[in-house]
Amino acid sequence: MGKGFVLIALLAALACLAGCTLYGEHKVVNHWADATGGISFERSFWEDVKSKKWDELSRHVAGNYLLTTPQGTLHHDEALERLRHLDLKNYTLSEVHSELNGNTFVVVYDLTLEGTSDGKPLTNEPSRVMTVWQHQGKGWLAIARVGSY
């Protein structure tokens, strides 16, 4: 056999392997215990809002939490009350970017919410959200969020 034939056979074998992967499919994290970074913190946050797990959610929101919306800034209790008015059927996070700096994650993404707020339909239009997560003695807590929901 010539060198050309061996080279073609080798390239064909490598092409077949290109479709294989060494790693399994990434599971979607929906539980705080499984959360490993900013993106999974956001998914856990919105999963708790959707499931109305207010006690679980409040354990991951700092006492000095601030939510800034186009209507103004809400402090911890006001922000959680606003979330309680949501009846989510589904949510989508897209264009997600997460950066770790020491004990702080900054997560920026497009959020699309499907459902209602106070019985009124949500727009289903994506809005840009930014959340700051900080590791404190109790674990990772949301300390600030900017969004329009």
C-alpha positions in Angstrom: 0.0 0.0 0.0 1.1 3.5 -0.8 1.5 6.3 1.6 -1.5 8.1 0.0 -3.8 5.2 0.7 -2.7 5.0 4.4 -3.1 8.7 4.8 -6.6 8.6 3.3 -7.6 5.6 5.5 -6.2 7.5 8.6 -8.2 10.7 7.7 -11.4 8.6 7.1 -10.9 7.0 10.5 -10.4 10.4 12.2 -13.5 11.8 10.5 -15.6 9.0 11.9 -14.3 9.8 15.4 -15.1 13.5 15.1 -18.8 12.8 15.8 -18.0 10.9 19.0 -17.6 12.7 22.3 -15.7 11.8 25.4 -18.2 13.5 27.7 -21.8 12.8 28.4 -24.6 15.3 27.9 -24.6 18.1 30.4 -27.5 17.9 32.8 -29.6 21.0 33.4 -29.2 22.0 37.0 -32.5 22.8 38.7 -31.6 22.3 42.3 -29.5 24.5 44.6 -27.5 21.5 45.9 -26.3 20.7 42.4 -25.5 24.4 41.4 -21.9 24.9 40.6 -21.8 28.4 39.1 -23.6 31.6 38.1 -25.7 30.0 35.4 -26.9 27.2 37.5 -27.7 29.7 40.3 -30.0 31.6 37.9 -31.7 28.4 36.8 -32.3 27.4 40.4 -33.6 30.9 41.2 -36.1 30.9 38.4 -37.1 27.2 39.0 -38.0 28.2 42.6 -40.1 31.2 41.3 -41.9 28.9 38.8 -42.5 26.2 41.5 -43.4 28.9 44.1 -40.8 27.6 46.6 -40.6 30.9 48.4 -38.8 29.6 51.5 -36.1 27.9 49.4 -35.7 31.0 47.2 -35.4 33.3 50.2 -32.5 31.3 51.6 -30.5 32.3 48.5 -31.4 36.0 48.5 -29.3 38.3 50.7 -31.0 40.4 53.3 -29.7 43.5 51.6 -30.8 42.4 48.1 -31.7 45.1 45.6 -33.8 44.6 42.5 -33.6 47.5 40.0 -36.3 47.7 37.4 -37.5 50.4 35.0 -40.1 51.3 37.7 -37.4 51.8 40.4 -35.4 50.0 43.0 -36.9 47.4 45.3 -35.4 46.2 48.5 -35.4 42.5 49.7 -39.0 42.2 50.9 -40.4 44.3 48.1 -38.5 42.3 45.5 -39.6 39.0 46.8 -43.2 40.2 46.9 -43.0 41.2 43.3 -41.8 37.7 42.4 -44.7 36.2 44.4 -47.1 37.9 41.9 -45.6 35.9 39.0 -47.3 32.8 37.9 -44.7 31.3 35.6 -45.5 28.5 33.1 -42.0 28.6 31.7 -38.8 30.6 31.5 -35.9 30.7 29.1 -32.4 31.9 29.7 -30.4 32.7 26.6 -27.2 34.6 25.7 -25.9 33.8 29.1 -22.5 35.1 30.2 -21.0 34.4 33.7 -17.8 35.8 35.2 -16.3 34.8 38.5 -14.2 37.4 40.4 -13.1 36.1 43.8 -16.2 35.3 45.8 -18.6 37.0 43.3 -20.3 35.8 40.2 -21.8 38.3 37.7 -24.3 36.7 35.4 -25.8 38.5 32.4 -28.5 36.9 30.2 -31.7 37.4 28.2 -34.7 36.2 30.2 -38.0 35.3 28.6 -40.9 34.6 31.0 -44.1 32.9 30.0 -47.1 33.3 32.4 -48.9 36.1 34.2 -48.2 38.8 36.8 -51.2 39.6 38.9 -53.3 37.7 36.3 -52.1 39.8 33.4 -50.2 38.1 30.6 -46.4 38.7 30.5 -45.0 40.0 27.3 -43.0 36.9 26.4 -40.4 39.3 25.1 -36.8 38.7 26.3 -35.3 41.3 28.7 -31.7 41.7 29.7 -31.0 40.7 33.2 -27.8 41.0 35.4 -27.4 39.3 38.7 -24.6 39.5 41.3 -24.1 36.4 43.4 -21.7 36.5 46.3 -20.4 33.6 48.4 -21.1 34.3 52.1 -21.2 32.2 55.2 -24.5 30.6 54.2 -23.4 29.8 50.7 -24.1 31.7 47.4 -26.6 34.5 47.7 -28.0 36.9 45.2 -27.2 40.4 46.3 -28.4 42.5 43.4 -30.3 42.1 40.1 -31.2 44.4 37.3 -34.2 43.4 35.1 -37.6 44.3 33.8 -40.1 41.7 34.9 
